[in-house]
Amino acid sequence: MGEDRARTRRIRQHVTAREHRFFAVVQPGFERIAQDELASLGARDAEAVEGGVEFSGRLEDCYRMNLCARTIVRVLMRLTGFRAERFERVREKVAAFPWELYLAPGEPLAVRASARKSRLHHTGRLEEEVRGGIAERMGEGVMPDAARGDEGAQTVFLRFERDRCQVSLDASGALLHKRGYRHDAGEAPLRETTAAAIVLAARADAYDGIIDPMCGSGTLAVEAALIATGLPPGAARGFAFEAWPAFRPAAYRHMKGKILEPLMSPALPRGRSILAFDASDAAVVAARANRDAAGLTGCIDITRGDFFSLPRPFEGKTLVAINPPYGKRSMAGASVKSLYRRIGAVLRERYADAGYAIIVPGLECEKALGLPYDRKILFMNGGIRVAALIRDAHYVT
């Protein structure tokens, strides 16, 4: 009993009561957008770096970023760092760290190592040494090896670069694009976090109407509606931090309740409309199912329709967001370049005053599209290097 009280005091003093440094993993290309989002959610000293955003905060800030941030893939808590040129040094430094304040004894543990330009480049050996050091420190609180792909495991990340080691603890669990609403993703789907980043980059809140005319499984439209309604993307899922010794369920429920209470009946802002359509019946069924699973039934109008033959569905301030079929999704017998040429023609003819965000797989398709843009964001999707071309309407400042 005395040991438990002493441990609780140490957790309060060293974990709960102090500020920590965190790293939010981000799809490369969207770091600046994620930086702005995290700063708006209260992250302190948010700084975009390659592949993510560094920020400072207390545990509550970490919880809020996991629950509310739309553009990030994972949140890591930075634990310790050191220089090591021998495997024995790694084990010694890891064994000296107070893991009992951060890990739950008896729960499955995964260790993931990466190494770049370092003397210690054998990641399998590094993972063994880290696991051995943690076991040495935890003593009887032995944690079984987590199976590969076990998203519920406590996961320690080890990153070696130029003989410097950074040790971090995963706060998220399953990757944050797994919102819980998408049951039918279709082929080569756009990740939810990427779709949200594109919608934010396109400044969707400046428009009265958002149209996704090749909606597939509906990801762009659903993420646009989540942003417009304010619904947190992580409201229906759990997180790895809920197993931490420092986690206080009642305090987290209170924080989550304050965020969700005003949003019990989600609705778009007055005058805002979101429309999604697709020429495929199967896509419409999938998009509707995903919309309903996200709790957005009354917020997105999803119907069958052909972008090339339908008239413009509404006038006013309009954003057209398109992820056309390419790669695995490309239409049989159709040229992808000719598809983009047709898209460009429709936008020039019917949506000349609209803003747009279009995903384009390569310069040839960009040239075929033949449209000007204000911003170009390069990223990978489904193993294909693509770009989001964003054009602001004249009334967007």
Stockholm file with secondary structure:
# STOCKHOLM 1.0

chainA/1-397         MGEDRARTRRIRQHVTAREHRFFAVVQPGFERIAQDELASLGARDAEAVEGGVEFSGRLEDCYRMNLCARTIVRVLMRLTGFRAERFERVREKVAAFPWELYLAPGEPLAVRASARKSRLHHTGRLEEEVRGGIAERMGEGVMPDAARGDEGAQTVFLRFERDRCQVSLDASGALLHKRGYRHDAGEAPLRETTAAAIVLAARADAYDGIIDPMCGSGTLAVEAALIATGLPPGAARGFAFEAWPAFRPAAYRHMKGKILEPLMSPALPRGRSILAFDASDAAVVAARANRDAAGLTGCIDITRGDFFSLPRPFEGKTLVAINPPYGKRSMAGASVKSLYRRIGAVLRERYADAGYAIIVPGLECEKALGLPYDRKILFMNGGIRVAALIRDAHYVT
#=GR chainA/1-397 SS CHHHHHHHHHHIIIIISSCEEEEEEECTTCHHHHHHHHHHTTCEEEEEETTEEEEEECHHHHHHHHHHCSSEEEEEEEEEEEECSSHHHHHHHHHTSCGGGTSCTTSCEEEEEEEESSSCCCHHHHHHHHHHHHHHHHTTCCCCBCCTTCTTSEEEEEEEETTEEEEEEESSSSCTTCCSCCSCCCSSCCCHHHHHHHHHHTTGGGCSEEEETTCTTCHHHHHHHHHHHTCCTTTTSCCGGGGSTTCCHHHHHHHHHHHHGGGSSCCCCTTCEEEEEESCHHHHHHHHHHHHHTTCTTTCEEEECCTTTSCCSCCSSEEEEECCCCGGGSCTTCCHHHHHHHHHHHHHHHCTTCEEEEEECSHHHHHHHCCCCSEEEEEEETTEEEEEEEECCTTCC
#=GC SS_cons         CHHHHHHHHHHIIIIISSCEEEEEEECTTCHHHHHHHHHHTTCEEEEEETTEEEEEECHHHHHHHHHHCSSEEEEEEEEEEEECSSHHHHHHHHHTSCGGGTSCTTSCEEEEEEEESSSCCCHHHHHHHHHHHHHHHHTTCCCCBCCTTCTTSEEEEEEEETTEEEEEEESSSSCTTCCSCCSCCCSSCCCHHHHHHHHHHTTGGGCSEEEETTCTTCHHHHHHHHHHHTCCTTTTSCCGGGGSTTCCHHHHHHHHHHHHGGGSSCCCCTTCEEEEEESCHHHHHHHHHHHHHTTCTTTCEEEECCTTTSCCSCCSSEEEEECCCCGGGSCTTCCHHHHHHHHHHHHHHHCTTCEEEEEECSHHHHHHHCCCCSEEEEEEETTEEEEEEEECCTTCC
//
